[in-house]
């Protein structure tokens, strides 16, 4: 029974470990972009039955709400994920 528990717990422990610097930079750049301002998308279309379909999505990050500097958000995020500084500069 303990072996069964280990089989399920080991992948969870590995998933919580550090990520590659490249992946961290990608993920943290996205977070920094969200700190700049609200994000969103609008879509309008017509399907084959002639029905009009629309989609509206708006997102606001907590970093934006508290007025965090996107550069600082990026650097802190990379450090938390990798334990080191960014490998490339932030490009918004």
PyMOL Python script that loads the backbone (N, CA, C, O; Angstrom):
from pymol import cmd

cmd.read_pdbstr("""\
ATOM      1  N   UNK A   1       0.816  -1.185   0.000  1.00  0.00           N
ATOM      2  CA  UNK A   1       0.000   0.000   0.000  1.00  0.00           C
ATOM      3  C   UNK A   1       0.873   1.268   0.000  1.00  0.00           C
ATOM      4  O   UNK A   1       0.533   2.254  -0.653  1.00  0.00           O
ATOM      5  N   UNK A   2       1.981   1.239   0.722  1.00  0.00           N
ATOM      6  CA  UNK A   2       2.872   2.400   0.741  1.00  0.00           C
ATOM      7  C   UNK A   2       3.492   2.644  -0.628  1.00  0.00           C
ATOM      8  O   UNK A   2       3.698   3.791  -1.024  1.00  0.00           O
ATOM      9  N   UNK A   3       3.790   1.571  -1.349  1.00  0.00           N
ATOM     10  CA  UNK A   3       4.368   1.731  -2.686  1.00  0.00           C
ATOM     11  C   UNK A   3       3.375   2.425  -3.613  1.00  0.00           C
ATOM     12  O   UNK A   3       3.759   3.242  -4.450  1.00  0.00           O
ATOM     13  N   UNK A   4       2.120   2.098  -3.457  1.00  0.00           N
ATOM     14  CA  UNK A   4       1.099   2.728  -4.280  1.00  0.00           C
ATOM     15  C   UNK A   4       1.031   4.228  -4.000  1.00  0.00           C
ATOM     16  O   UNK A   4       0.897   5.031  -4.923  1.00  0.00           O
ATOM     17  N   UNK A   5       1.122   4.597  -2.740  1.00  0.00           N
ATOM     18  CA  UNK A   5       1.113   6.009  -2.382  1.00  0.00           C
ATOM     19  C   UNK A   5       2.339   6.718  -2.959  1.00  0.00           C
ATOM     20  O   UNK A   5       2.227   7.851  -3.427  1.00  0.00           O
ATOM     21  N   UNK A   6       3.497   6.077  -2.934  1.00  0.00           N
ATOM     22  CA  UNK A   6       4.716   6.680  -3.483  1.00  0.00           C
ATOM     23  C   UNK A   6       4.609   6.898  -4.986  1.00  0.00           C
ATOM     24  O   UNK A   6       5.104   7.892  -5.517  1.00  0.00           O
ATOM     25  N   UNK A   7       3.962   5.965  -5.660  1.00  0.00           N
ATOM     26  CA  UNK A   7       3.815   6.077  -7.112  1.00  0.00           C
ATOM     27  C   UNK A   7       3.061   7.355  -7.469  1.00  0.00           C
ATOM     28  O   UNK A   7       3.356   7.991  -8.480  1.00  0.00           O
ATOM     29  N   UNK A   8       2.100   7.724  -6.650  1.00  0.00           N
ATOM     30  CA  UNK A   8       1.325   8.928  -6.926  1.00  0.00           C
ATOM     31  C   UNK A   8       1.966  10.194  -6.366  1.00  0.00           C
ATOM     32  O   UNK A   8       1.746  11.278  -6.906  1.00  0.00           O
ATOM     33  N   UNK A   9       2.741  10.085  -5.315  1.00  0.00           N
ATOM     34  CA  UNK A   9       3.334  11.268  -4.691  1.00  0.00           C
ATOM     35  C   UNK A   9       4.617  11.736  -5.363  1.00  0.00           C
ATOM     36  O   UNK A   9       4.907  12.932  -5.357  1.00  0.00           O
ATOM     37  N   UNK A  10       5.380  10.838  -5.935  1.00  0.00           N
ATOM     38  CA  UNK A  10       6.650  11.212  -6.572  1.00  0.00           C
ATOM     39  C   UNK A  10       6.435  12.174  -7.738  1.00  0.00           C
ATOM     40  O   UNK A  10       7.139  13.181  -7.814  1.00  0.00           O
ATOM     41  N   UNK A  11       5.491  11.913  -8.656  1.00  0.00           N
ATOM     42  CA  UNK A  11       5.293  12.898  -9.729  1.00  0.00           C
ATOM     43  C   UNK A  11       4.863  14.270  -9.211  1.00  0.00           C
ATOM     44  O   UNK A  11       5.226  15.292  -9.793  1.00  0.00           O
ATOM     45  N   UNK A  12       4.107  14.300  -8.142  1.00  0.00           N
ATOM     46  CA  UNK A  12       3.703  15.581  -7.574  1.00  0.00           C
ATOM     47  C   UNK A  12       4.896  16.332  -7.018  1.00  0.00           C
ATOM     48  O   UNK A  12       4.998  17.548  -7.185  1.00  0.00           O
ATOM     49  N   UNK A  13       5.792  15.627  -6.363  1.00  0.00           N
ATOM     50  CA  UNK A  13       6.983  16.261  -5.807  1.00  0.00           C
ATOM     51  C   UNK A  13       7.895  16.778  -6.916  1.00  0.00           C
ATOM     52  O   UNK A  13       8.475  17.856  -6.789  1.00  0.00           O
ATOM     53  N   UNK A  14       8.023  16.024  -7.987  1.00  0.00           N
ATOM     54  CA  UNK A  14       8.861  16.443  -9.111  1.00  0.00           C
ATOM     55  C   UNK A  14       8.259  17.665  -9.789  1.00  0.00           C
ATOM     56  O   UNK A  14       8.991  18.558 -10.217  1.00  0.00           O
ATOM     57  N   UNK A  15       6.946  17.716  -9.891  1.00  0.00           N
ATOM     58  CA  UNK A  15       6.282  18.845 -10.545  1.00  0.00           C
ATOM     59  C   UNK A  15       6.486  20.142  -9.777  1.00  0.00           C
ATOM     60  O   UNK A  15       6.385  21.222 -10.359  1.00  0.00           O
ATOM     61  N   UNK A  16       6.765  20.059  -8.508  1.00  0.00           N
ATOM     62  CA  UNK A  16       6.954  21.261  -7.698  1.00  0.00           C
ATOM     63  C   UNK A  16       8.398  21.758  -7.723  1.00  0.00           C
ATOM     64  O   UNK A  16       8.698  22.812  -7.162  1.00  0.00           O
ATOM     65  N   UNK A  17       9.283  21.019  -8.359  1.00  0.00           N
ATOM     66  CA  UNK A  17      10.695  21.394  -8.385  1.00  0.00           C
ATOM     67  C   UNK A  17      10.968  22.533  -9.344  1.00  0.00           C
ATOM     68  O   UNK A  17      10.051  23.033  -9.996  1.00  0.00           O
ATOM     69  N   UNK A  18      12.236  22.952  -9.435  1.00  0.00           N
ATOM     70  CA  UNK A  18      12.601  24.054 -10.325  1.00  0.00           C
ATOM     71  C   UNK A  18      12.335  23.702 -11.791  1.00  0.00           C
ATOM     72  O   UNK A  18      12.411  22.537 -12.182  1.00  0.00           O
ATOM     73  N   UNK A  19      12.028  24.705 -12.583  1.00  0.00           N
ATOM     74  CA  UNK A  19      11.806  24.511 -14.008  1.00  0.00           C
ATOM     75  C   UNK A  19      13.021  25.030 -14.762  1.00  0.00           C
ATOM     76  O   UNK A  19      13.877  25.700 -14.184  1.00  0.00           O
ATOM     77  N   UNK A  20      13.094  24.721 -16.052  1.00  0.00           N
ATOM     78  CA  UNK A  20      14.228  25.180 -16.853  1.00  0.00           C
ATOM     79  C   UNK A  20      14.191  26.703 -16.968  1.00  0.00           C
ATOM     80  O   UNK A  20      13.115  27.299 -16.925  1.00  0.00           O
ATOM     81  N   UNK A  21      15.346  27.333 -17.112  1.00  0.00           N
ATOM     82  CA  UNK A  21      15.380  28.791 -17.251  1.00  0.00           C
ATOM     83  C   UNK A  21      14.579  29.299 -18.455  1.00  0.00           C
ATOM     84  O   UNK A  21      13.974  30.369 -18.388  1.00  0.00           O
ATOM     85  N   UNK A  22      14.573  28.546 -19.545  1.00  0.00           N
ATOM     86  CA  UNK A  22      13.824  28.945 -20.733  1.00  0.00           C
ATOM     87  C   UNK A  22      12.323  28.941 -20.474  1.00  0.00           C
ATOM     88  O   UNK A  22      11.624  29.892 -20.822  1.00  0.00           O
ATOM     89  N   UNK A  23      11.829  27.862 -19.859  1.00  0.00           N
ATOM     90  CA  UNK A  23      10.409  27.757 -19.551  1.00  0.00           C
ATOM     91  C   UNK A  23       9.999  28.822 -18.537  1.00  0.00           C
ATOM     92  O   UNK A  23       8.932  29.422 -18.663  1.00  0.00           O
ATOM     93  N   UNK A  24      10.832  29.054 -17.548  1.00  0.00           N
ATOM     94  CA  UNK A  24      10.541  30.078 -16.550  1.00  0.00           C
ATOM     95  C   UNK A  24      10.456  31.453 -17.207  1.00  0.00           C
ATOM     96  O   UNK A  24       9.561  32.234 -16.886  1.00  0.00           O
ATOM     97  N   UNK A  25      11.372  31.756 -18.118  1.00  0.00           N
ATOM     98  CA  UNK A  25      11.357  33.046 -18.809  1.00  0.00           C
ATOM     99  C   UNK A  25      10.065  33.207 -19.608  1.00  0.00           C
ATOM    100  O   UNK A  25       9.452  34.274 -19.583  1.00  0.00           O
ATOM    101  N   UNK A  26       9.648  32.162 -20.311  1.00  0.00           N
ATOM    102  CA  UNK A  26       8.406  32.226 -21.086  1.00  0.00           C
ATOM    103  C   UNK A  26       7.198  32.472 -20.183  1.00  0.00           C
ATOM    104  O   UNK A  26       6.378  33.348 -20.455  1.00  0.00           O
ATOM    105  N   UNK A  27       7.099  31.694 -19.113  1.00  0.00           N
ATOM    106  CA  UNK A  27       5.967  31.818 -18.199  1.00  0.00           C
ATOM    107  C   UNK A  27       5.960  33.180 -17.516  1.00  0.00           C
ATOM    108  O   UNK A  27       4.904  33.793 -17.355  1.00  0.00           O
ATOM    109  N   UNK A  28       7.117  33.645 -17.122  1.00  0.00           N
ATOM    110  CA  UNK A  28       7.203  34.904 -16.385  1.00  0.00           C
ATOM    111  C   UNK A  28       7.025  36.118 -17.292  1.00  0.00           C
ATOM    112  O   UNK A  28       6.543  37.155 -16.837  1.00  0.00           O
ATOM    113  N   UNK A  29       7.405  36.012 -18.564  1.00  0.00           N
ATOM    114  CA  UNK A  29       7.133  37.090 -19.512  1.00  0.00           C
ATOM    115  C   UNK A  29       5.631  37.279 -19.658  1.00  0.00           C
ATOM    116  O   UNK A  29       5.146  38.409 -19.724  1.00  0.00           O
ATOM    117  N   UNK A  30       4.902  36.185 -19.707  1.00  0.00           N
ATOM    118  CA  UNK A  30       3.445  36.271 -19.808  1.00  0.00           C
ATOM    119  C   UNK A  30       2.858  36.932 -18.566  1.00  0.00           C
ATOM    120  O   UNK A  30       1.956  37.763 -18.667  1.00  0.00           O
ATOM    121  N   UNK A  31       3.362  36.568 -17.417  1.00  0.00           N
ATOM    122  CA  UNK A  31       2.885  37.193 -16.169  1.00  0.00           C
ATOM    123  C   UNK A  31       3.204  38.680 -16.155  1.00  0.00           C
ATOM    124  O   UNK A  31       2.380  39.481 -15.713  1.00  0.00           O
ATOM    125  N   UNK A  32       4.389  39.065 -16.631  1.00  0.00           N
ATOM    126  CA  UNK A  32       4.764  40.482 -16.673  1.00  0.00           C
ATOM    127  C   UNK A  32       3.878  41.247 -17.646  1.00  0.00           C
ATOM    128  O   UNK A  32       3.522  42.395 -17.378  1.00  0.00           O
ATOM    129  N   UNK A  33       3.512  40.630 -18.781  1.00  0.00           N
ATOM    130  CA  UNK A  33       2.604  41.284 -19.731  1.00  0.00           C
ATOM    131  C   UNK A  33       1.262  41.580 -19.078  1.00  0.00           C
ATOM    132  O   UNK A  33       0.666  42.632 -19.307  1.00  0.00           O
ATOM    133  N   UNK A  34       0.798  40.649 -18.269  1.00  0.00           N
ATOM    134  CA  UNK A  34      -0.487  40.839 -17.588  1.00  0.00           C
ATOM    135  C   UNK A  34      -0.398  41.931 -16.526  1.00  0.00           C
ATOM    136  O   UNK A  34      -1.418  42.514 -16.156  1.00  0.00           O
ATOM    137  N   UNK A  35       0.801  42.215 -16.032  1.00  0.00           N
ATOM    138  CA  UNK A  35       0.981  43.272 -15.031  1.00  0.00           C
ATOM    139  C   UNK A  35       0.920  44.659 -15.664  1.00  0.00           C
ATOM    140  O   UNK A  35       0.727  45.648 -14.958  1.00  0.00           O
ATOM    141  N   UNK A  36       1.080  44.745 -16.981  1.00  0.00           N
ATOM    142  CA  UNK A  36       1.059  46.032 -17.672  1.00  0.00           C
ATOM    143  C   UNK A  36      -0.355  46.606 -17.708  1.00  0.00           C
ATOM    144  O   UNK A  36      -0.541  47.813 -17.551  1.00  0.00           O
ATOM    145  N   UNK A  37      -1.348  45.748 -17.913  1.00  0.00           N
ATOM    146  CA  UNK A  37      -2.719  46.230 -18.000  1.00  0.00           C
ATOM    147  C   UNK A  37      -3.688  45.090 -18.228  1.00  0.00           C
ATOM    148  O   UNK A  37      -3.282  43.935 -18.356  1.00  0.00           O
ATOM    149  N   UNK A  38      -4.965  45.413 -18.277  1.00  0.00           N
ATOM    150  CA  UNK A  38      -5.965  44.370 -18.526  1.00  0.00           C
ATOM    151  C   UNK A  38      -5.746  43.714 -19.879  1.00  0.00           C
ATOM    152  O   UNK A  38      -5.288  44.351 -20.828  1.00  0.00           O
ATOM    153  N   UNK A  39      -6.076  42.446 -19.953  1.00  0.00           N
ATOM    154  CA  UNK A  39      -5.967  41.701 -21.205  1.00  0.00           C
ATOM    155  C   UNK A  39      -7.362  41.268 -21.621  1.00  0.00           C
ATOM    156  O   UNK A  39      -8.280  41.242 -20.801  1.00  0.00           O
ATOM    157  N   UNK A  40      -7.519  40.932 -22.876  1.00  0.00           N
ATOM    158  CA  UNK A  40      -8.826  40.462 -23.313  1.00  0.00           C
ATOM    159  C   UNK A  40      -8.858  40.115 -24.775  1.00  0.00           C
ATOM    160  O   UNK A  40      -7.891  40.293 -25.515  1.00  0.00           O
ATOM    161  N   UNK A  41     -10.014  39.610 -25.163  1.00  0.00           N
ATOM    162  CA  UNK A  41     -10.230  39.284 -26.558  1.00  0.00           C
ATOM    163  C   UNK A  41     -11.710  39.401 -26.867  1.00  0.00           C
ATOM    164  O   UNK A  41     -12.563  39.197 -26.004  1.00  0.00           O
ATOM    165  N   UNK A  42     -11.991  39.732 -28.106  1.00  0.00           N
ATOM    166  CA  UNK A  42     -13.365  39.822 -28.582  1.00  0.00           C
ATOM    167  C   UNK A  42     -13.434  39.034 -29.876  1.00  0.00           C
ATOM    168  O   UNK A  42     -12.575  39.179 -30.746  1.00  0.00           O
ATOM    169  N   UNK A  43     -14.449  38.208 -30.002  1.00  0.00           N
ATOM    170  CA  UNK A  43     -14.630  37.426 -31.217  1.00  0.00           C
ATOM    171  C   UNK A  43     -16.080  37.430 -31.650  1.00  0.00           C
ATOM    172  O   UNK A  43     -16.982  37.292 -30.823  1.00  0.00           O
ATOM    173  N   UNK A  44     -16.309  37.589 -32.956  1.00  0.00           N
ATOM    174  CA  UNK A  44     -17.655  37.554 -33.520  1.00  0.00           C
ATOM    175  C   UNK A  44     -17.603  36.669 -34.753  1.00  0.00           C
ATOM    176  O   UNK A  44     -16.676  36.760 -35.559  1.00  0.00           O
ATOM    177  N   UNK A  45     -18.604  35.813 -34.893  1.00  0.00           N
ATOM    178  CA  UNK A  45     -18.650  34.931 -36.041  1.00  0.00           C
ATOM    179  C   UNK A  45     -20.060  34.480 -36.348  1.00  0.00           C
ATOM    180  O   UNK A  45     -20.977  34.670 -35.550  1.00  0.00           O
ATOM    181  N   UNK A  46     -20.218  33.888 -37.501  1.00  0.00           N
ATOM    182  CA  UNK A  46     -21.507  33.340 -37.921  1.00  0.00           C
ATOM    183  C   UNK A  46     -21.280  31.888 -38.287  1.00  0.00           C
ATOM    184  O   UNK A  46     -20.384  31.575 -39.071  1.00  0.00           O
ATOM    185  N   UNK A  47     -22.097  30.984 -37.715  1.00  0.00           N
ATOM    186  CA  UNK A  47     -21.943  29.569 -38.036  1.00  0.00           C
ATOM    187  C   UNK A  47     -22.739  29.217 -39.299  1.00  0.00           C
ATOM    188  O   UNK A  47     -23.390  30.085 -39.881  1.00  0.00           O
ATOM    189  N   UNK A  48     -22.693  27.973 -39.717  1.00  0.00           N
ATOM    190  CA  UNK A  48     -23.327  27.554 -40.967  1.00  0.00           C
ATOM    191  C   UNK A  48     -24.853  27.639 -40.923  1.00  0.00           C
ATOM    192  O   UNK A  48     -25.502  27.622 -41.969  1.00  0.00           O
ATOM    193  N   UNK A  49     -25.427  27.730 -39.732  1.00  0.00           N
ATOM    194  CA  UNK A  49     -26.877  27.887 -39.605  1.00  0.00           C
ATOM    195  C   UNK A  49     -27.301  29.358 -39.630  1.00  0.00           C
ATOM    196  O   UNK A  49     -28.492  29.657 -39.544  1.00  0.00           O
ATOM    197  N   UNK A  50     -26.363  30.254 -39.743  1.00  0.00           N
ATOM    198  CA  UNK A  50     -26.659  31.680 -39.766  1.00  0.00           C
ATOM    199  C   UNK A  50     -26.740  32.315 -38.389  1.00  0.00           C
ATOM    200  O   UNK A  50     -27.082  33.491 -38.271  1.00  0.00           O
ATOM    201  N   UNK A  51     -26.432  31.556 -37.346  1.00  0.00           N
ATOM    202  CA  UNK A  51     -26.454  32.091 -35.985  1.00  0.00           C
ATOM    203  C   UNK A  51     -25.186  32.902 -35.718  1.00  0.00           C
ATOM    204  O   UNK A  51     -24.078  32.498 -36.071  1.00  0.00           O
ATOM    205  N   UNK A  52     -25.381  34.036 -35.097  1.00  0.00           N
ATOM    206  CA  UNK A  52     -24.252  34.887 -34.738  1.00  0.00           C
ATOM    207  C   UNK A  52     -23.715  34.422 -33.382  1.00  0.00           C
ATOM    208  O   UNK A  52     -24.468  34.276 -32.419  1.00  0.00           O
ATOM    209  N   UNK A  53     -22.431  34.199 -33.329  1.00  0.00           N
ATOM    210  CA  UNK A  53     -21.759  33.792 -32.092  1.00  0.00           C
ATOM    211  C   UNK A  53     -20.773  34.879 -31.712  1.00  0.00           C
ATOM    212  O   UNK A  53     -20.101  35.452 -32.570  1.00  0.00           O
ATOM    213  N   UNK A  54     -20.691  35.160 -30.414  1.00  0.00           N
ATOM    214  CA  UNK A  54     -19.713  36.145 -29.972  1.00  0.00           C
ATOM    215  C   UNK A  54     -19.069  35.674 -28.687  1.00  0.00           C
ATOM    216  O   UNK A  54     -19.600  34.835 -27.959  1.00  0.00           O
ATOM    217  N   UNK A  55     -17.910  36.245 -28.437  1.00  0.00           N
ATOM    218  CA  UNK A  55     -17.139  35.899 -27.251  1.00  0.00           C
ATOM    219  C   UNK A  55     -16.414  37.146 -26.777  1.00  0.00           C
ATOM    220  O   UNK A  55     -15.771  37.846 -27.560  1.00  0.00           O
ATOM    221  N   UNK A  56     -16.527  37.409 -25.496  1.00  0.00           N
ATOM    222  CA  UNK A  56     -15.807  38.519 -24.890  1.00  0.00           C
ATOM    223  C   UNK A  56     -15.118  37.991 -23.636  1.00  0.00           C
ATOM    224  O   UNK A  56     -15.743  37.340 -22.798  1.00  0.00           O
ATOM    225  N   UNK A  57     -13.843  38.274 -23.522  1.00  0.00           N
ATOM    226  CA  UNK A  57     -13.064  37.816 -22.370  1.00  0.00           C
ATOM    227  C   UNK A  57     -12.158  38.948 -21.905  1.00  0.00           C
ATOM    228  O   UNK A  57     -11.410  39.522 -22.696  1.00  0.00           O
ATOM    229  N   UNK A  58     -12.232  39.264 -20.620  1.00  0.00           N
ATOM    230  CA  UNK A  58     -11.382  40.315 -20.044  1.00  0.00           C
ATOM    231  C   UNK A  58     -10.683  39.744 -18.820  1.00  0.00           C
ATOM    232  O   UNK A  58     -11.315  39.104 -17.979  1.00  0.00           O
ATOM    233  N   UNK A  59      -9.387  39.974 -18.721  1.00  0.00           N
ATOM    234  CA  UNK A  59      -8.616  39.505 -17.575  1.00  0.00           C
ATOM    235  C   UNK A  59      -7.842  40.636 -16.926  1.00  0.00           C
ATOM    236  O   UNK A  59      -7.279  41.491 -17.610  1.00  0.00           O
ATOM    237  N   UNK A  60      -7.818  40.635 -15.612  1.00  0.00           N
ATOM    238  CA  UNK A  60      -7.059  41.633 -14.857  1.00  0.00           C
ATOM    239  C   UNK A  60      -6.242  40.876 -13.817  1.00  0.00           C
ATOM    240  O   UNK A  60      -6.803  40.141 -13.004  1.00  0.00           O
ATOM    241  N   UNK A  61      -4.931  41.046 -13.835  1.00  0.00           N
ATOM    242  CA  UNK A  61      -4.068  40.333 -12.892  1.00  0.00           C
ATOM    243  C   UNK A  61      -3.955  41.101 -11.577  1.00  0.00           C
ATOM    244  O   UNK A  61      -4.146  42.316 -11.521  1.00  0.00           O
ATOM    245  N   UNK A  62      -3.644  40.368 -10.545  1.00  0.00           N
ATOM    246  CA  UNK A  62      -3.437  41.005  -9.241  1.00  0.00           C
ATOM    247  C   UNK A  62      -2.193  41.896  -9.274  1.00  0.00           C
ATOM    248  O   UNK A  62      -2.135  42.904  -8.569  1.00  0.00           O
ATOM    249  N   UNK A  63      -1.201  41.532 -10.088  1.00  0.00           N
ATOM    250  CA  UNK A  63      -0.012  42.371 -10.223  1.00  0.00           C
ATOM    251  C   UNK A  63      -0.389  43.746 -10.781  1.00  0.00           C
ATOM    252  O   UNK A  63       0.137  44.765 -10.333  1.00  0.00           O
ATOM    253  N   UNK A  64      -1.296  43.772 -11.756  1.00  0.00           N
ATOM    254  CA  UNK A  64      -1.745  45.043 -12.316  1.00  0.00           C
ATOM    255  C   UNK A  64      -2.533  45.842 -11.277  1.00  0.00           C
ATOM    256  O   UNK A  64      -2.339  47.050 -11.140  1.00  0.00           O
ATOM    257  N   UNK A  65      -3.416  45.168 -10.549  1.00  0.00           N
ATOM    258  CA  UNK A  65      -4.256  45.850  -9.563  1.00  0.00           C
ATOM    259  C   UNK A  65      -3.432  46.506  -8.457  1.00  0.00           C
ATOM    260  O   UNK A  65      -3.800  47.569  -7.957  1.00  0.00           O
ATOM    261  N   UNK A  66      -2.331  45.882  -8.077  1.00  0.00           N
ATOM    262  CA  UNK A  66      -1.516  46.467  -7.011  1.00  0.00           C
ATOM    263  C   UNK A  66      -0.426  47.388  -7.551  1.00  0.00           C
ATOM    264  O   UNK A  66       0.393  47.900  -6.787  1.00  0.00           O
ATOM    265  N   UNK A  67      -0.417  47.598  -8.869  1.00  0.00           N
ATOM    266  CA  UNK A  67       0.518  48.546  -9.476  1.00  0.00           C
ATOM    267  C   UNK A  67       1.960  48.065  -9.516  1.00  0.00           C
ATOM    268  O   UNK A  67       2.884  48.877  -9.462  1.00  0.00           O
ATOM    269  N   UNK A  68       2.162  46.765  -9.610  1.00  0.00           N
ATOM    270  CA  UNK A  68       3.517  46.198  -9.620  1.00  0.00           C
ATOM    271  C   UNK A  68       4.246  46.538 -10.918  1.00  0.00           C
ATOM    272  O   UNK A  68       3.642  46.574 -11.990  1.00  0.00           O
ATOM    273  N   UNK A  69       5.538  46.784 -10.809  1.00  0.00           N
ATOM    274  CA  UNK A  69       6.396  47.039 -11.958  1.00  0.00           C
ATOM    275  C   UNK A  69       6.574  45.735 -12.739  1.00  0.00           C
ATOM    276  O   UNK A  69       7.029  44.748 -12.161  1.00  0.00           O
ATOM    277  N   UNK A  70       6.230  45.696 -14.033  1.00  0.00           N
ATOM    278  CA  UNK A  70       6.349  44.462 -14.821  1.00  0.00           C
ATOM    279  C   UNK A  70       7.766  43.873 -14.818  1.00  0.00           C
ATOM    280  O   UNK A  70       7.926  42.652 -14.797  1.00  0.00           O
ATOM    281  N   UNK A  71       8.796  44.732 -14.840  1.00  0.00           N
ATOM    282  CA  UNK A  71      10.173  44.236 -14.805  1.00  0.00           C
ATOM    283  C   UNK A  71      10.438  43.487 -13.503  1.00  0.00           C
ATOM    284  O   UNK A  71      11.052  42.420 -13.502  1.00  0.00           O
ATOM    285  N   UNK A  72       9.975  44.048 -12.409  1.00  0.00           N
ATOM    286  CA  UNK A  72      10.164  43.426 -11.091  1.00  0.00           C
ATOM    287  C   UNK A  72       9.363  42.121 -10.994  1.00  0.00           C
ATOM    288  O   UNK A  72       9.837  41.138 -10.426  1.00  0.00           O
ATOM    289  N   UNK A  73       8.154  42.121 -11.547  1.00  0.00           N
ATOM    290  CA  UNK A  73       7.328  40.907 -11.567  1.00  0.00           C
ATOM    291  C   UNK A  73       8.072  39.798 -12.301  1.00  0.00           C
ATOM    292  O   UNK A  73       8.118  38.657 -11.840  1.00  0.00           O
ATOM    293  N   UNK A  74       8.657  40.144 -13.452  1.00  0.00           N
ATOM    294  CA  UNK A  74       9.398  39.176 -14.256  1.00  0.00           C
ATOM    295  C   UNK A  74      10.598  38.615 -13.499  1.00  0.00           C
ATOM    296  O   UNK A  74      10.783  37.400 -13.427  1.00  0.00           O
ATOM    297  N   UNK A  75      11.410  39.505 -12.936  1.00  0.00           N
ATOM    298  CA  UNK A  75      12.614  39.057 -12.229  1.00  0.00           C
ATOM    299  C   UNK A  75      12.280  38.198 -11.011  1.00  0.00           C
ATOM    300  O   UNK A  75      12.909  37.163 -10.789  1.00  0.00           O
ATOM    301  N   UNK A  76      11.296  38.623 -10.225  1.00  0.00           N
ATOM    302  CA  UNK A  76      10.902  37.847  -9.039  1.00  0.00           C
ATOM    303  C   UNK A  76      10.337  36.487  -9.422  1.00  0.00           C
ATOM    304  O   UNK A  76      10.626  35.480  -8.777  1.00  0.00           O
ATOM    305  N   UNK A  77       9.537  36.467 -10.467  1.00  0.00           N
ATOM    306  CA  UNK A  77       8.934  35.215 -10.933  1.00  0.00           C
ATOM    307  C   UNK A  77      10.008  34.216 -11.374  1.00  0.00           C
ATOM    308  O   UNK A  77       9.972  33.050 -10.983  1.00  0.00           O
ATOM    309  N   UNK A  78      10.962  34.677 -12.189  1.00  0.00           N
ATOM    310  CA  UNK A  78      12.042  33.787 -12.652  1.00  0.00           C
ATOM    311  C   UNK A  78      12.845  33.266 -11.473  1.00  0.00           C
ATOM    312  O   UNK A  78      13.187  32.084 -11.428  1.00  0.00           O
ATOM    313  N   UNK A  79      13.150  34.135 -10.519  1.00  0.00           N
ATOM    314  CA  UNK A  79      13.934  33.712  -9.366  1.00  0.00           C
ATOM    315  C   UNK A  79      13.183  32.660  -8.549  1.00  0.00           C
ATOM    316  O   UNK A  79      13.785  31.687  -8.095  1.00  0.00           O
ATOM    317  N   UNK A  80      11.895  32.843  -8.360  1.00  0.00           N
ATOM    318  CA  UNK A  80      11.101  31.863  -7.601  1.00  0.00           C
ATOM    319  C   UNK A  80      11.056  30.508  -8.299  1.00  0.00           C
ATOM    320  O   UNK A  80      11.047  29.466  -7.643  1.00  0.00           O
ATOM    321  N   UNK A  81      11.030  30.524  -9.633  1.00  0.00           N
ATOM    322  CA  UNK A  81      10.918  29.277 -10.377  1.00  0.00           C
ATOM    323  C   UNK A  81      12.249  28.556 -10.557  1.00  0.00           C
ATOM    324  O   UNK A  81      12.284  27.327 -10.616  1.00  0.00           O
ATOM    325  N   UNK A  82      13.357  29.318 -10.646  1.00  0.00           N
ATOM    326  CA  UNK A  82      14.645  28.695 -10.965  1.00  0.00           C
ATOM    327  C   UNK A  82      15.694  28.841  -9.880  1.00  0.00           C
ATOM    328  O   UNK A  82      16.653  28.071  -9.840  1.00  0.00           O
ATOM    329  N   UNK A  83      15.527  29.814  -9.003  1.00  0.00           N
ATOM    330  CA  UNK A  83      16.545  30.070  -7.989  1.00  0.00           C
ATOM    331  C   UNK A  83      17.695  30.912  -8.506  1.00  0.00           C
ATOM    332  O   UNK A  83      18.712  31.062  -7.828  1.00  0.00           O
ATOM    333  N   UNK A  84      17.541  31.468  -9.712  1.00  0.00           N
ATOM    334  CA  UNK A  84      18.561  32.328 -10.295  1.00  0.00           C
ATOM    335  C   UNK A  84      17.890  33.456 -11.067  1.00  0.00           C
ATOM    336  O   UNK A  84      16.674  33.452 -11.255  1.00  0.00           O
ATOM    337  N   UNK A  85      18.675  34.403 -11.505  1.00  0.00           N
ATOM    338  CA  UNK A  85      18.137  35.529 -12.254  1.00  0.00           C
ATOM    339  C   UNK A  85      17.728  35.130 -13.663  1.00  0.00           C
ATOM    340  O   UNK A  85      18.030  34.024 -14.110  1.00  0.00           O
ATOM    341  N   UNK A  86      17.041  36.028 -14.367  1.00  0.00           N
ATOM    342  CA  UNK A  86      16.611  35.743 -15.738  1.00  0.00           C
ATOM    343  C   UNK A  86      17.786  35.509 -16.680  1.00  0.00           C
ATOM    344  O   UNK A  86      18.857  36.091 -16.512  1.00  0.00           O
ATOM    345  N   UNK A  87      17.570  34.652 -17.668  1.00  0.00           N
ATOM    346  CA  UNK A  87      18.603  34.362 -18.669  1.00  0.00           C
ATOM    347  C   UNK A  87      18.522  35.323 -19.840  1.00  0.00           C
ATOM    348  O   UNK A  87      19.451  35.418 -20.643  1.00  0.00           O
ATOM    349  N   UNK A  88      17.387  36.049 -19.937  1.00  0.00           N
ATOM    350  CA  UNK A  88      17.219  37.019 -21.026  1.00  0.00           C
ATOM    351  C   UNK A  88      16.409  38.201 -20.492  1.00  0.00           C
ATOM    352  O   UNK A  88      15.649  38.063 -19.534  1.00  0.00           O
ATOM    353  N   UNK A  89      16.581  39.353 -21.119  1.00  0.00           N
ATOM    354  CA  UNK A  89      15.824  40.530 -20.670  1.00  0.00           C
ATOM    355  C   UNK A  89      14.345  40.408 -21.021  1.00  0.00           C
ATOM    356  O   UNK A  89      13.964  39.680 -21.937  1.00  0.00           O
ATOM    357  N   UNK A  90      13.540  41.124 -20.286  1.00  0.00           N
ATOM    358  CA  UNK A  90      12.102  41.144 -20.517  1.00  0.00           C
ATOM    359  C   UNK A  90      11.792  41.913 -21.783  1.00  0.00           C
ATOM    360  O   UNK A  90      12.259  43.038 -21.960  1.00  0.00           O
ATOM    361  N   UNK A  91      11.015  41.322 -22.654  1.00  0.00           N
ATOM    362  CA  UNK A  91      10.533  41.992 -23.868  1.00  0.00           C
ATOM    363  C   UNK A  91       9.014  41.927 -23.834  1.00  0.00           C
ATOM    364  O   UNK A  91       8.425  40.848 -23.901  1.00  0.00           O
ATOM    365  N   UNK A  92       8.392  43.084 -23.732  1.00  0.00           N
ATOM    366  CA  UNK A  92       6.923  43.132 -23.666  1.00  0.00           C
ATOM    367  C   UNK A  92       6.315  43.303 -25.031  1.00  0.00           C
ATOM    368  O   UNK A  92       5.092  43.363 -25.159  1.00  0.00           O
TER     369      UNK A  92
END
""", "prot")
cmd.dss("prot")
cmd.show_as("cartoon", "prot")
cmd.util.cbc("prot")
cmd.orient("prot")
